[in-house]
Every structure is written in C-alpha cells, then in structure tokens.
Amino acid sequence: MQTAIQPKYNLTKVTCACGHTFEAGSTVQELRVEICSNCHPFFTGKQKFLDAGGRVDKFKKKYGI
C-alpha cells in the first residue's frame, strides 16, 4: 500500500438534523446527516407498517391462511 496517496483518516464529528452528535471515523473533518439512529422511525419504534390496498388480506384469502 502506498501511504503517500492514501487519504488521512480522522475522528469525525457527525451532526444530525435532530441535533444529535456523535463521533465516527472518516476521511472528512465534519459530517452533517439528515437522519440518525436516534431519530429514525425503525430504531425508535415509531415505524408503521401500512397494508397498501389490502394486499395482506388478499394473500391470506387466496391461500386460505
């Protein structure tokens, strides 16, 4: 590996749109993200599963489940 052409690896401060900050490793000094694990619906338990047009019921009816 040629060390002269490799980018410098830094400890980076990551800032989310919700205001949450944390540190991670990256080649850039500062990162701004729109969503993080602190505000993402999947990780906070606020995610809603929608049945678009009764597809689940249609499947259950079709296969007798």
PDB file of N, CA, C, O and CB in Angstrom:
ATOM      1  N   MET A   1       0.842  -1.181   0.000  1.00  0.00           N
ATOM      2  CA  MET A   1       0.000   0.000   0.000  1.00  0.00           C
ATOM      3  C   MET A   1       0.880   1.235   0.000  1.00  0.00           C
ATOM      4  O   MET A   1       1.822   1.336   0.786  1.00  0.00           O
ATOM      5  CB  MET A   1      -0.954   0.003   1.211  1.00  0.00           C
ATOM      6  N   GLN A   2       0.577   2.155  -0.866  1.00  0.00           N
ATOM      7  CA  GLN A   2       1.340   3.395  -0.931  1.00  0.00           C
ATOM      8  C   GLN A   2       0.738   4.403   0.059  1.00  0.00           C
ATOM      9  O   GLN A   2      -0.393   4.855  -0.117  1.00  0.00           O
ATOM     10  CB  GLN A   2       1.344   3.971  -2.385  1.00  0.00           C
ATOM     11  N   THR A   3       1.485   4.740   1.072  1.00  0.00           N
ATOM     12  CA  THR A   3       0.960   5.631   2.105  1.00  0.00           C
ATOM     13  C   THR A   3       0.853   7.074   1.637  1.00  0.00           C
ATOM     14  O   THR A   3       0.078   7.840   2.209  1.00  0.00           O
ATOM     15  CB  THR A   3       1.832   5.565   3.332  1.00  0.00           C
ATOM     16  N   ALA A   4       1.598   7.466   0.626  1.00  0.00           N
ATOM     17  CA  ALA A   4       1.579   8.851   0.165  1.00  0.00           C
ATOM     18  C   ALA A   4       0.268   9.221  -0.525  1.00  0.00           C
ATOM     19  O   ALA A   4      -0.112  10.392  -0.522  1.00  0.00           O
ATOM     20  CB  ALA A   4       2.735   9.092  -0.778  1.00  0.00           C
ATOM     21  N   ILE A   5      -0.433   8.249  -1.118  1.00  0.00           N
ATOM     22  CA  ILE A   5      -1.655   8.576  -1.850  1.00  0.00           C
ATOM     23  C   ILE A   5      -2.926   8.279  -1.055  1.00  0.00           C
ATOM     24  O   ILE A   5      -4.023   8.571  -1.530  1.00  0.00           O
ATOM     25  CB  ILE A   5      -1.688   7.814  -3.150  1.00  0.00           C
ATOM     26  N   GLN A   6      -2.807   7.713   0.127  1.00  0.00           N
ATOM     27  CA  GLN A   6      -3.967   7.381   0.944  1.00  0.00           C
ATOM     28  C   GLN A   6      -4.497   8.632   1.654  1.00  0.00           C
ATOM     29  O   GLN A   6      -3.702   9.435   2.142  1.00  0.00           O
ATOM     30  CB  GLN A   6      -3.607   6.289   1.972  1.00  0.00           C
ATOM     31  N   PRO A   7      -5.823   8.816   1.722  1.00  0.00           N
ATOM     32  CA  PRO A   7      -6.368   9.972   2.435  1.00  0.00           C
ATOM     33  C   PRO A   7      -6.163   9.824   3.940  1.00  0.00           C
ATOM     34  O   PRO A   7      -6.083   8.710   4.458  1.00  0.00           O
ATOM     35  CB  PRO A   7      -7.864  10.144   2.117  1.00  0.00           C
ATOM     36  N   LYS A   8      -6.079  10.945   4.631  1.00  0.00           N
ATOM     37  CA  LYS A   8      -5.883  10.929   6.076  1.00  0.00           C
ATOM     38  C   LYS A   8      -7.186  10.539   6.760  1.00  0.00           C
ATOM     39  O   LYS A   8      -8.243  11.095   6.461  1.00  0.00           O
ATOM     40  CB  LYS A   8      -5.389  12.307   6.585  1.00  0.00           C
ATOM     41  N   TYR A   9      -7.106   9.582   7.678  1.00  0.00           N
ATOM     42  CA  TYR A   9      -8.264   9.078   8.404  1.00  0.00           C
ATOM     43  C   TYR A   9      -8.388   9.851   9.708  1.00  0.00           C
ATOM     44  O   TYR A   9      -7.461   9.859  10.519  1.00  0.00           O
ATOM     45  CB  TYR A   9      -8.145   7.546   8.669  1.00  0.00           C
ATOM     46  N   ASN A  10      -9.535  10.505   9.913  1.00  0.00           N
ATOM     47  CA  ASN A  10      -9.744  11.361  11.072  1.00  0.00           C
ATOM     48  C   ASN A  10     -10.873  10.856  11.950  1.00  0.00           C
ATOM     49  O   ASN A  10     -11.708  10.065  11.511  1.00  0.00           O
ATOM     50  CB  ASN A  10     -10.032  12.776  10.630  1.00  0.00           C
ATOM     51  N   LEU A  11     -10.892  11.313  13.182  1.00  0.00           N
ATOM     52  CA  LEU A  11     -12.028  11.127  14.058  1.00  0.00           C
ATOM     53  C   LEU A  11     -12.988  12.267  13.724  1.00  0.00           C
ATOM     54  O   LEU A  11     -12.655  13.436  13.922  1.00  0.00           O
ATOM     55  CB  LEU A  11     -11.608  11.115  15.595  1.00  0.00           C
ATOM     56  N   THR A  12     -14.170  11.936  13.222  1.00  0.00           N
ATOM     57  CA  THR A  12     -15.091  12.903  12.649  1.00  0.00           C
ATOM     58  C   THR A  12     -16.273  13.163  13.574  1.00  0.00           C
ATOM     59  O   THR A  12     -16.787  12.239  14.205  1.00  0.00           O
ATOM     60  CB  THR A  12     -15.584  12.420  11.297  1.00  0.00           C
ATOM     61  N   LYS A  13     -16.697  14.405  13.654  1.00  0.00           N
ATOM     62  CA  LYS A  13     -17.887  14.775  14.407  1.00  0.00           C
ATOM     63  C   LYS A  13     -19.070  14.736  13.443  1.00  0.00           C
ATOM     64  O   LYS A  13     -19.093  15.469  12.454  1.00  0.00           O
ATOM     65  CB  LYS A  13     -17.733  16.193  15.073  1.00  0.00           C
ATOM     66  N   VAL A  14     -20.049  13.884  13.729  1.00  0.00           N
ATOM     67  CA  VAL A  14     -21.234  13.736  12.884  1.00  0.00           C
ATOM     68  C   VAL A  14     -22.401  14.425  13.580  1.00  0.00           C
ATOM     69  O   VAL A  14     -22.676  14.165  14.751  1.00  0.00           O
ATOM     70  CB  VAL A  14     -21.555  12.223  12.604  1.00  0.00           C
ATOM     71  N   THR A  15     -23.088  15.308  12.849  1.00  0.00           N
ATOM     72  CA  THR A  15     -24.217  16.047  13.392  1.00  0.00           C
ATOM     73  C   THR A  15     -25.465  15.715  12.596  1.00  0.00           C
ATOM     74  O   THR A  15     -25.464  15.801  11.368  1.00  0.00           O
ATOM     75  CB  THR A  15     -23.945  17.565  13.375  1.00  0.00           C
ATOM     76  N   CYS A  16     -26.530  15.334  13.292  1.00  0.00           N
ATOM     77  CA  CYS A  16     -27.795  15.003  12.657  1.00  0.00           C
ATOM     78  C   CYS A  16     -28.687  16.251  12.635  1.00  0.00           C
ATOM     79  O   CYS A  16     -28.454  17.205  13.376  1.00  0.00           O
ATOM     80  CB  CYS A  16     -28.498  13.828  13.400  1.00  0.00           C
ATOM     81  N   ALA A  17     -29.706  16.227  11.775  1.00  0.00           N
ATOM     82  CA  ALA A  17     -30.647  17.342  11.691  1.00  0.00           C
ATOM     83  C   ALA A  17     -31.452  17.491  12.983  1.00  0.00           C
ATOM     84  O   ALA A  17     -31.934  18.582  13.287  1.00  0.00           O
ATOM     85  CB  ALA A  17     -31.592  17.148  10.504  1.00  0.00           C
ATOM     86  N   CYS A  18     -31.602  16.407  13.743  1.00  0.00           N
ATOM     87  CA  CYS A  18     -32.344  16.475  15.003  1.00  0.00           C
ATOM     88  C   CYS A  18     -31.511  17.078  16.122  1.00  0.00           C
ATOM     89  O   CYS A  18     -32.041  17.369  17.195  1.00  0.00           O
ATOM     90  CB  CYS A  18     -32.816  15.092  15.406  1.00  0.00           C
ATOM     91  N   GLY A  19     -30.208  17.272  15.891  1.00  0.00           N
ATOM     92  CA  GLY A  19     -29.339  17.868  16.895  1.00  0.00           C
ATOM     93  C   GLY A  19     -28.423  16.880  17.588  1.00  0.00           C
ATOM     94  O   GLY A  19     -27.527  17.285  18.329  1.00  0.00           O
ATOM     95  N   HIS A  20     -28.626  15.601  17.364  1.00  0.00           N
ATOM     96  CA  HIS A  20     -27.795  14.563  17.974  1.00  0.00           C
ATOM     97  C   HIS A  20     -26.402  14.574  17.337  1.00  0.00           C
ATOM     98  O   HIS A  20     -26.280  14.635  16.114  1.00  0.00           O
ATOM     99  CB  HIS A  20     -28.456  13.165  17.817  1.00  0.00           C
ATOM    100  N   THR A  21     -25.365  14.516  18.155  1.00  0.00           N
ATOM    101  CA  THR A  21     -23.996  14.465  17.640  1.00  0.00           C
ATOM    102  C   THR A  21     -23.286  13.243  18.186  1.00  0.00           C
ATOM    103  O   THR A  21     -23.539  12.808  19.309  1.00  0.00           O
ATOM    104  CB  THR A  21     -23.219  15.746  18.006  1.00  0.00           C
ATOM    105  N   PHE A  22     -22.393  12.696  17.374  1.00  0.00           N
ATOM    106  CA  PHE A  22     -21.568  11.572  17.791  1.00  0.00           C
ATOM    107  C   PHE A  22     -20.299  11.582  16.971  1.00  0.00           C
ATOM    108  O   PHE A  22     -20.183  12.325  15.997  1.00  0.00           O
ATOM    109  CB  PHE A  22     -22.321  10.225  17.635  1.00  0.00           C
ATOM    110  N   GLU A  23     -19.350  10.758  17.364  1.00  0.00           N
ATOM    111  CA  GLU A  23     -18.073  10.704  16.668  1.00  0.00           C
ATOM    112  C   GLU A  23     -17.930   9.384  15.922  1.00  0.00           C
ATOM    113  O   GLU A  23     -18.351   8.329  16.397  1.00  0.00           O
ATOM    114  CB  GLU A  23     -16.912  10.891  17.653  1.00  0.00           C
ATOM    115  N   ALA A  24     -17.329   9.472  14.752  1.00  0.00           N
ATOM    116  CA  ALA A  24     -17.078   8.299  13.922  1.00  0.00           C
ATOM    117  C   ALA A  24     -15.798   8.537  13.144  1.00  0.00           C
ATOM    118  O   ALA A  24     -15.299   9.661  13.105  1.00  0.00           O
ATOM    119  CB  ALA A  24     -18.274   8.009  12.961  1.00  0.00           C
ATOM    120  N   GLY A  25     -15.266   7.512  12.534  1.00  0.00           N
ATOM    121  CA  GLY A  25     -14.058   7.640  11.736  1.00  0.00           C
ATOM    122  C   GLY A  25     -14.387   7.885  10.286  1.00  0.00           C
ATOM    123  O   GLY A  25     -15.251   7.215   9.720  1.00  0.00           O
ATOM    124  N   SER A  26     -13.706   8.844   9.672  1.00  0.00           N
ATOM    125  CA  SER A  26     -13.923   9.158   8.269  1.00  0.00           C
ATOM    126  C   SER A  26     -12.734   9.935   7.726  1.00  0.00           C
ATOM    127  O   SER A  26     -11.829  10.315   8.469  1.00  0.00           O
ATOM    128  CB  SER A  26     -15.224   9.956   8.082  1.00  0.00           C
ATOM    129  N   THR A  27     -12.751  10.164   6.428  1.00  0.00           N
ATOM    130  CA  THR A  27     -11.682  10.937   5.810  1.00  0.00           C
ATOM    131  C   THR A  27     -12.007  12.429   5.772  1.00  0.00           C
ATOM    132  O   THR A  27     -11.154  13.235   5.399  1.00  0.00           O
ATOM    133  CB  THR A  27     -11.418  10.429   4.404  1.00  0.00           C
ATOM    134  N   VAL A  28     -13.220  12.804   6.150  1.00  0.00           N
ATOM    135  CA  VAL A  28     -13.599  14.218   6.206  1.00  0.00           C
ATOM    136  C   VAL A  28     -13.633  14.679   7.661  1.00  0.00           C
ATOM    137  O   VAL A  28     -13.740  13.858   8.572  1.00  0.00           O
ATOM    138  CB  VAL A  28     -14.979  14.451   5.525  1.00  0.00           C
ATOM    139  N   GLN A  29     -13.544  15.979   7.879  1.00  0.00           N
ATOM    140  CA  GLN A  29     -13.478  16.521   9.243  1.00  0.00           C
ATOM    141  C   GLN A  29     -14.837  16.550   9.925  1.00  0.00           C
ATOM    142  O   GLN A  29     -14.942  16.246  11.113  1.00  0.00           O
ATOM    143  CB  GLN A  29     -12.898  17.920   9.219  1.00  0.00           C
ATOM    144  N   GLU A  30     -15.878  16.914   9.182  1.00  0.00           N
ATOM    145  CA  GLU A  30     -17.203  17.071   9.780  1.00  0.00           C
ATOM    146  C   GLU A  30     -18.270  16.581   8.812  1.00  0.00           C
ATOM    147  O   GLU A  30     -18.201  16.854   7.614  1.00  0.00           O
ATOM    148  CB  GLU A  30     -17.461  18.544  10.168  1.00  0.00           C
ATOM    149  N   LEU A  31     -19.261  15.854   9.336  1.00  0.00           N
ATOM    150  CA  LEU A  31     -20.356  15.346   8.515  1.00  0.00           C
ATOM    151  C   LEU A  31     -21.682  15.849   9.073  1.00  0.00           C
ATOM    152  O   LEU A  31     -21.852  15.959  10.288  1.00  0.00           O
ATOM    153  CB  LEU A  31     -20.337  13.794   8.461  1.00  0.00           C
ATOM    154  N   ARG A  32     -22.615  16.153   8.180  1.00  0.00           N
ATOM    155  CA  ARG A  32     -23.971  16.509   8.576  1.00  0.00           C
ATOM    156  C   ARG A  32     -24.902  15.524   7.877  1.00  0.00           C
ATOM    157  O   ARG A  32     -24.850  15.364   6.657  1.00  0.00           O
ATOM    158  CB  ARG A  32     -24.320  18.012   8.208  1.00  0.00           C
ATOM    159  N   VAL A  33     -25.747  14.872   8.656  1.00  0.00           N
ATOM    160  CA  VAL A  33     -26.675  13.888   8.113  1.00  0.00           C
ATOM    161  C   VAL A  33     -28.104  14.319   8.402  1.00  0.00           C
ATOM    162  O   VAL A  33     -28.354  15.101   9.319  1.00  0.00           O
ATOM    163  CB  VAL A  33     -26.399  12.488   8.700  1.00  0.00           C
ATOM    164  N   GLU A  34     -29.039  13.803   7.612  1.00  0.00           N
ATOM    165  CA  GLU A  34     -30.439  14.164   7.787  1.00  0.00           C
ATOM    166  C   GLU A  34     -31.122  13.327   8.854  1.00  0.00           C
ATOM    167  O   GLU A  34     -32.023  13.810   9.538  1.00  0.00           O
ATOM    168  CB  GLU A  34     -31.175  14.021   6.484  1.00  0.00           C
ATOM    169  N   ILE A  35     -30.703  12.079   9.002  1.00  0.00           N
ATOM    170  CA  ILE A  35     -31.373  11.182   9.936  1.00  0.00           C
ATOM    171  C   ILE A  35     -30.346  10.254  10.576  1.00  0.00           C
ATOM    172  O   ILE A  35     -29.396   9.825   9.922  1.00  0.00           O
ATOM    173  CB  ILE A  35     -32.479  10.364   9.220  1.00  0.00           C
ATOM    174  N   CYS A  36     -30.536   9.950  11.840  1.00  0.00           N
ATOM    175  CA  CYS A  36     -29.601   9.083  12.571  1.00  0.00           C
ATOM    176  C   CYS A  36     -30.392   8.018  13.316  1.00  0.00           C
ATOM    177  O   CYS A  36     -31.621   7.996  13.243  1.00  0.00           O
ATOM    178  CB  CYS A  36     -28.720   9.909  13.564  1.00  0.00           C
ATOM    179  N   SER A  37     -29.712   7.147  14.022  1.00  0.00           N
ATOM    180  CA  SER A  37     -30.383   6.090  14.766  1.00  0.00           C
ATOM    181  C   SER A  37     -31.157   6.638  15.955  1.00  0.00           C
ATOM    182  O   SER A  37     -31.995   5.938  16.524  1.00  0.00           O
ATOM    183  CB  SER A  37     -29.376   5.064  15.238  1.00  0.00           C
ATOM    184  N   ASN A  38     -30.890   7.867  16.331  1.00  0.00           N
ATOM    185  CA  ASN A  38     -31.596   8.489  17.443  1.00  0.00           C
ATOM    186  C   ASN A  38     -32.988   8.977  17.031  1.00  0.00           C
ATOM    187  O   ASN A  38     -33.882   9.060  17.873  1.00  0.00           O
ATOM    188  CB  ASN A  38     -30.780   9.650  17.994  1.00  0.00           C
ATOM    189  N   CYS A  39     -33.183   9.301  15.747  1.00  0.00           N
ATOM    190  CA  CYS A  39     -34.466   9.835  15.293  1.00  0.00           C
ATOM    191  C   CYS A  39     -35.116   9.009  14.176  1.00  0.00           C
ATOM    192  O   CYS A  39     -36.215   9.349  13.736  1.00  0.00           O
ATOM    193  CB  CYS A  39     -34.277  11.248  14.818  1.00  0.00           C
ATOM    194  N   HIS A  40     -34.479   7.950  13.712  1.00  0.00           N
ATOM    195  CA  HIS A  40     -35.041   7.124  12.646  1.00  0.00           C
ATOM    196  C   HIS A  40     -36.219   6.308  13.181  1.00  0.00           C
ATOM    197  O   HIS A  40     -36.106   5.707  14.249  1.00  0.00           O
ATOM    198  CB  HIS A  40     -33.960   6.188  12.051  1.00  0.00           C
ATOM    199  N   PRO A  41     -37.342   6.271  12.468  1.00  0.00           N
ATOM    200  CA  PRO A  41     -38.528   5.550  12.953  1.00  0.00           C
ATOM    201  C   PRO A  41     -38.299   4.066  13.208  1.00  0.00           C
ATOM    202  O   PRO A  41     -38.918   3.504  14.112  1.00  0.00           O
ATOM    203  CB  PRO A  41     -39.639   5.702  11.969  1.00  0.00           C
ATOM    204  N   PHE A  42     -37.436   3.421  12.447  1.00  0.00           N
ATOM    205  CA  PHE A  42     -37.188   1.996  12.651  1.00  0.00           C
ATOM    206  C   PHE A  42     -36.536   1.734  14.003  1.00  0.00           C
ATOM    207  O   PHE A  42     -36.900   0.781  14.692  1.00  0.00           O
ATOM    208  CB  PHE A  42     -36.308   1.447  11.533  1.00  0.00           C
ATOM    209  N   PHE A  43     -35.574   2.570  14.387  1.00  0.00           N
ATOM    210  CA  PHE A  43     -34.848   2.365  15.637  1.00  0.00           C
ATOM    211  C   PHE A  43     -35.582   2.907  16.854  1.00  0.00           C
ATOM    212  O   PHE A  43     -35.322   2.458  17.970  1.00  0.00           O
ATOM    213  CB  PHE A  43     -33.498   3.004  15.547  1.00  0.00           C
ATOM    214  N   THR A  44     -36.494   3.861  16.670  1.00  0.00           N
ATOM    215  CA  THR A  44     -37.223   4.432  17.799  1.00  0.00           C
ATOM    216  C   THR A  44     -38.520   3.692  18.084  1.00  0.00           C
ATOM    217  O   THR A  44     -39.158   3.946  19.105  1.00  0.00           O
ATOM    218  CB  THR A  44     -37.518   5.889  17.541  1.00  0.00           C
ATOM    219  N   GLY A  45     -38.924   2.781  17.203  1.00  0.00           N
ATOM    220  CA  GLY A  45     -40.147   2.015  17.414  1.00  0.00           C
ATOM    221  C   GLY A  45     -41.400   2.730  16.938  1.00  0.00           C
ATOM    222  O   GLY A  45     -42.506   2.287  17.249  1.00  0.00           O
ATOM    223  N   LYS A  46     -41.265   3.808  16.202  1.00  0.00           N
ATOM    224  CA  LYS A  46     -42.416   4.566  15.722  1.00  0.00           C
ATOM    225  C   LYS A  46     -42.780   4.222  14.284  1.00  0.00           C
ATOM    226  O   LYS A  46     -43.652   4.861  13.694  1.00  0.00           O
ATOM    227  CB  LYS A  46     -42.140   6.046  15.835  1.00  0.00           C
ATOM    228  N   GLN A  47     -42.121   3.217  13.717  1.00  0.00           N
ATOM    229  CA  GLN A  47     -42.372   2.838  12.333  1.00  0.00           C
ATOM    230  C   GLN A  47     -43.740   2.182  12.229  1.00  0.00           C
ATOM    231  O   GLN A  47     -44.114   1.362  13.067  1.00  0.00           O
ATOM    232  CB  GLN A  47     -41.269   1.889  11.809  1.00  0.00           C
ATOM    233  N   LYS A  48     -44.475   2.549  11.197  1.00  0.00           N
ATOM    234  CA  LYS A  48     -45.792   1.988  10.962  1.00  0.00           C
ATOM    235  C   LYS A  48     -45.758   1.179   9.677  1.00  0.00           C
ATOM    236  O   LYS A  48     -45.229   1.634   8.663  1.00  0.00           O
ATOM    237  CB  LYS A  48     -46.869   3.097  10.892  1.00  0.00           C
ATOM    238  N   PHE A  49     -46.318  -0.011   9.723  1.00  0.00           N
ATOM    239  CA  PHE A  49     -46.423  -0.845   8.543  1.00  0.00           C
ATOM    240  C   PHE A  49     -47.810  -0.635   7.954  1.00  0.00           C
ATOM    241  O   PHE A  49     -48.816  -0.845   8.631  1.00  0.00           O
ATOM    242  CB  PHE A  49     -46.165  -2.350   8.878  1.00  0.00           C
ATOM    243  N   LEU A  50     -47.862  -0.225   6.709  1.00  0.00           N
ATOM    244  CA  LEU A  50     -49.133   0.041   6.061  1.00  0.00           C
ATOM    245  C   LEU A  50     -49.466  -1.081   5.102  1.00  0.00           C
ATOM    246  O   LEU A  50     -48.610  -1.547   4.349  1.00  0.00           O
ATOM    247  CB  LEU A  50     -49.102   1.385   5.329  1.00  0.00           C
ATOM    248  N   ASP A  51     -50.709  -1.508   5.133  1.00  0.00           N
ATOM    249  CA  ASP A  51     -51.195  -2.517   4.199  1.00  0.00           C
ATOM    250  C   ASP A  51     -51.780  -1.770   3.008  1.00  0.00           C
ATOM    251  O   ASP A  51     -52.905  -1.275   3.072  1.00  0.00           O
ATOM    252  CB  ASP A  51     -52.260  -3.476   4.867  1.00  0.00           C
ATOM    253  N   ALA A  52     -51.024  -1.689   1.936  1.00  0.00           N
ATOM    254  CA  ALA A  52     -51.433  -0.922   0.761  1.00  0.00           C
ATOM    255  C   ALA A  52     -52.489  -1.682  -0.022  1.00  0.00           C
ATOM    256  O   ALA A  52     -52.187  -2.668  -0.696  1.00  0.00           O
ATOM    257  CB  ALA A  52     -50.223  -0.613  -0.136  1.00  0.00           C
ATOM    258  N   GLY A  53     -53.699  -1.230   0.067  1.00  0.00           N
ATOM    259  CA  GLY A  53     -54.780  -1.796  -0.743  1.00  0.00           C
ATOM    260  C   GLY A  53     -55.223  -3.183  -0.319  1.00  0.00           C
ATOM    261  O   GLY A  53     -55.772  -3.913  -1.145  1.00  0.00           O
ATOM    262  N   GLY A  54     -55.014  -3.581   0.922  1.00  0.00           N
ATOM    263  CA  GLY A  54     -55.463  -4.879   1.407  1.00  0.00           C
ATOM    264  C   GLY A  54     -54.698  -6.051   0.841  1.00  0.00           C
ATOM    265  O   GLY A  54     -55.255  -7.140   0.704  1.00  0.00           O
ATOM    266  N   ARG A  55     -53.439  -5.856   0.509  1.00  0.00           N
ATOM    267  CA  ARG A  55     -52.647  -6.928  -0.112  1.00  0.00           C
ATOM    268  C   ARG A  55     -52.475  -8.129   0.811  1.00  0.00           C
ATOM    269  O   ARG A  55     -52.524  -9.274   0.362  1.00  0.00           O
ATOM    270  CB  ARG A  55     -51.279  -6.400  -0.517  1.00  0.00           C
ATOM    271  N   VAL A  56     -52.274  -7.868   2.094  1.00  0.00           N
ATOM    272  CA  VAL A  56     -52.076  -8.975   3.035  1.00  0.00           C
ATOM    273  C   VAL A  56     -53.355  -9.780   3.165  1.00  0.00           C
ATOM    274  O   VAL A  56     -53.313 -11.010   3.154  1.00  0.00           O
ATOM    275  CB  VAL A  56     -51.630  -8.452   4.415  1.00  0.00           C
ATOM    276  N   ASP A  57     -54.494  -9.109   3.288  1.00  0.00           N
ATOM    277  CA  ASP A  57     -55.773  -9.817   3.388  1.00  0.00           C
ATOM    278  C   ASP A  57     -56.086 -10.591   2.113  1.00  0.00           C
ATOM    279  O   ASP A  57     -56.611 -11.703   2.168  1.00  0.00           O
ATOM    280  CB  ASP A  57     -56.902  -8.831   3.685  1.00  0.00           C
ATOM    281  N   LYS A  58     -55.760 -10.001   0.965  1.00  0.00           N
ATOM    282  CA  LYS A  58     -55.982 -10.670  -0.315  1.00  0.00           C
ATOM    283  C   LYS A  58     -55.138 -11.944  -0.413  1.00  0.00           C
ATOM    284  O   LYS A  58     -55.605 -12.973  -0.900  1.00  0.00           O
ATOM    285  CB  LYS A  58     -55.653  -9.718  -1.483  1.00  0.00           C
ATOM    286  N   PHE A  59     -53.879 -11.861   0.060  1.00  0.00           N
ATOM    287  CA  PHE A  59     -52.990 -13.027   0.044  1.00  0.00           C
ATOM    288  C   PHE A  59     -53.528 -14.122   0.966  1.00  0.00           C
ATOM    289  O   PHE A  59     -53.567 -15.295   0.595  1.00  0.00           O
ATOM    290  CB  PHE A  59     -51.558 -12.625   0.469  1.00  0.00           C
ATOM    291  N   LYS A  60     -53.939 -13.726   2.168  1.00  0.00           N
ATOM    292  CA  LYS A  60     -54.459 -14.706   3.133  1.00  0.00           C
ATOM    293  C   LYS A  60     -55.727 -15.368   2.609  1.00  0.00           C
ATOM    294  O   LYS A  60     -55.912 -16.573   2.775  1.00  0.00           O
ATOM    295  CB  LYS A  60     -54.741 -14.033   4.488  1.00  0.00           C
ATOM    296  N   LYS A  61     -56.602 -14.586   1.977  1.00  0.00           N
ATOM    297  CA  LYS A  61     -57.832 -15.131   1.430  1.00  0.00           C
ATOM    298  C   LYS A  61     -57.545 -16.087   0.274  1.00  0.00           C
ATOM    299  O   LYS A  61     -58.184 -17.133   0.150  1.00  0.00           O
ATOM    300  CB  LYS A  61     -58.749 -14.005   0.969  1.00  0.00           C
ATOM    301  N   LYS A  62     -56.590 -15.724  -0.563  1.00  0.00           N
ATOM    302  CA  LYS A  62     -56.255 -16.530  -1.735  1.00  0.00           C
ATOM    303  C   LYS A  62     -55.692 -17.892  -1.344  1.00  0.00           C
ATOM    304  O   LYS A  62     -56.029 -18.904  -1.959  1.00  0.00           O
ATOM    305  CB  LYS A  62     -55.254 -15.792  -2.610  1.00  0.00           C
ATOM    306  N   TYR A  63     -54.839 -17.921  -0.327  1.00  0.00           N
ATOM    307  CA  TYR A  63     -54.183 -19.164   0.065  1.00  0.00           C
ATOM    308  C   TYR A  63     -54.794 -19.791   1.317  1.00  0.00           C
ATOM    309  O   TYR A  63     -54.259 -20.773   1.832  1.00  0.00           O
ATOM    310  CB  TYR A  63     -52.716 -18.911   0.294  1.00  0.00           C
ATOM    311  N   GLY A  64     -55.888 -19.251   1.808  1.00  0.00           N
ATOM    312  CA  GLY A  64     -56.604 -19.845   2.939  1.00  0.00           C
ATOM    313  C   GLY A  64     -55.831 -19.846   4.235  1.00  0.00           C
ATOM    314  O   GLY A  64     -55.932 -20.784   5.026  1.00  0.00           O
ATOM    315  N   ILE A  65     -55.073 -18.814   4.453  1.00  0.00           N
ATOM    316  CA  ILE A  65     -54.281 -18.735   5.694  1.00  0.00           C
ATOM    317  C   ILE A  65     -55.074 -18.024   6.760  1.00  0.00           C
ATOM    318  O   ILE A  65     -54.590 -17.852   7.879  1.00  0.00           O
ATOM    319  CB  ILE A  65     -52.937 -18.009   5.458  1.00  0.00           C
TER     320      ILE A  65
END
